[in-house]
Amino acid sequence: MLSLHLCKDPYSELGTLFLKPAFRGKGRGSLLSFSRFIFMSAHPQRFDPKLFVEIRGFKNTKDESYFWNSFSKTFFNLDFFKADEISYIDNHFIMESIPKYPFIIEHMPKKVQRVIGKPHPNAMPAYSLLRKQNFRPNGLIDVLDGGPCLEAKIKDIPLVKSAKLYPIVIKRNINFDCFGFISNPSIESFAVVKENYAFDKDKTELFISAKVAKALNLKSGSLAQVN
């Protein structure tokens, strides 16, 4: 059954990211997405412990949402995009529009049943990326397009758990034998790159190139974060 649910407990929400097609590829999308978790690991006090994200729901090749057309649309005197736009500003109209009684899924058209909780094809990379970071479906779906909702505790996200701070040393002509996320964790100058780096033999200092230091606005002796 489907029934309207209001999330009363506080949570932090991941918003939608959109990268223009010309800039996609070469890991840019994952860098953009993961940089949010890296910021959270550097400043956990700024976030609620639980993280929540809505994944765009399934649409066919004609950009039609079966869930909206056969279910949600009946409760709103609006088109999909207007309802979606208003929901970001104030979603109280949803609770006023949709009846409180449960809806039996088996009574819905088969094509609607099949897409409940199913991500949009273009959202599958984001969905897979989040699942690998310990996000799990929480039994909720988006009220407009039927897309799945995922949640995780920030402290359980691998990228957050792996965060460590090191003073940096700018090096030239050495073997940078590690590869991963390096960031300037300060709020004022926060930046993230995915690049090569190395450690000293005691693993107390982080060796980075001058190019990386410039991109992160860091100098020798500054603290950088590795995830």
Residue pairs with C-beta under 8 A, 6 or more apart in sequence:
1 102
1 103
1 104
1 105
2 102
2 103
2 105
2 116
2 141
3 100
3 101
3 102
3 103
4 94
4 95
4 98
4 99
4 100
4 143
5 140
6 95
7 52
7 140
9 50
10 48
10 50
11 48
11 50
11 51
11 52
11 151
12 40
12 47
12 48
12 50
12 51
12 52
12 154
13 51
13 52
13 53
13 54
14 36
14 51
14 52
14 53
16 56
17 29
17 32
17 33
17 126
19 28
19 29
19 32
27 194
29 125
29 126
30 129
31 181
31 192
31 193
31 194
33 126
33 129
34 159
34 181
34 192
34 227
35 183
35 192
37 133
37 157
37 159
37 160
37 227
38 159
38 163
38 181
38 183
38 192
38 225
38 227
39 183
39 190
40 46
40 47
40 51
40 154
40 157
40 160
41 157
41 159
41 160
41 163
41 225
41 227
42 163
42 183
42 185
42 190
42 225
43 185
43 187
44 154
44 155
44 160
47 154
49 153
49 154
49 155
50 151
50 152
50 153
50 154
51 135
51 151
51 152
51 153
51 154
51 157
52 138
52 149
52 150
52 151
53 130
53 135
53 149
53 150
53 151
54 142
54 147
54 148
54 149
55 119
55 120
55 123
55 126
55 127
55 130
55 142
55 147
55 148
55 149
55 150
56 119
56 120
56 122
56 123
56 145
56 147
57 65
57 67
57 115
57 118
57 119
57 120
57 141
57 142
57 144
57 145
57 146
57 147
57 148
58 65
58 66
58 67
58 115
58 118
58 119
58 120
58 121
58 145
58 146
58 147
59 65
59 120
59 145
60 66
65 80
65 144
65 145
65 146
66 109
66 111
66 112
66 115
66 146
67 112
67 115
67 116
67 144
67 145
67 146
68 80
68 144
68 145
68 146
70 108
70 109
70 111
70 112
71 103
71 108
71 112
71 146
72 83
72 98
72 143
72 144
72 145
72 146
73 80
75 97
75 98
75 99
76 83
76 97
78 86
80 144
80 145
83 144
84 144
86 93
87 93
87 94
87 143
87 144
94 143
98 143
105 113
105 116
106 113
112 146
115 146
116 141
116 146
117 137
117 141
117 146
117 147
117 148
118 146
118 147
118 148
119 126
119 127
119 147
119 148
120 145
120 147
123 147
127 148
127 150
130 150
130 152
131 150
132 158
133 152
133 157
133 158
133 159
134 152
134 156
134 157
134 158
135 150
135 151
135 152
136 150
136 151
136 152
137 148
137 149
137 150
138 149
138 150
138 151
140 148
140 149
141 147
141 148
141 149
142 148
142 149
154 160
155 161
159 181
159 227
160 227
162 226
162 227
163 225
163 226
163 227
164 225
164 226
165 185
165 223
165 224
165 225
165 226
166 199
166 204
166 205
166 206
166 223
166 224
166 225
166 226
167 204
167 205
167 206
167 221
167 222
167 223
167 224
168 205
168 206
168 207
168 208
168 213
168 218
168 219
168 220
168 221
168 222
168 223
168 224
169 200
169 205
169 206
169 207
169 208
169 220
170 207
170 208
170 209
170 210
170 213
170 219
170 220
171 198
171 207
171 208
171 209
172 209
172 210
174 198
174 207
175 198
176 196
176 197
176 198
176 207
176 208
176 209
177 196
177 198
178 196
178 197
178 198
178 199
179 194
179 195
179 196
179 197
180 194
180 197
180 226
180 227
181 192
181 193
181 194
181 226
181 227
182 192
182 193
182 194
182 195
182 197
182 206
182 208
182 212
182 216
182 224
182 225
182 226
183 190
183 191
183 192
183 193
183 216
183 224
183 225
183 226
183 227
184 190
184 191
184 192
184 216
184 217
184 218
184 222
184 224
184 225
185 223
185 224
185 225
189 216
189 217
191 215
191 216
191 217
193 212
193 215
193 216
195 208
195 209
195 212
196 209
197 206
197 207
197 208
197 212
197 226
198 206
198 207
199 205
199 206
199 207
200 207
206 224
206 226
208 218
208 224
213 219
213 220
216 224
218 224
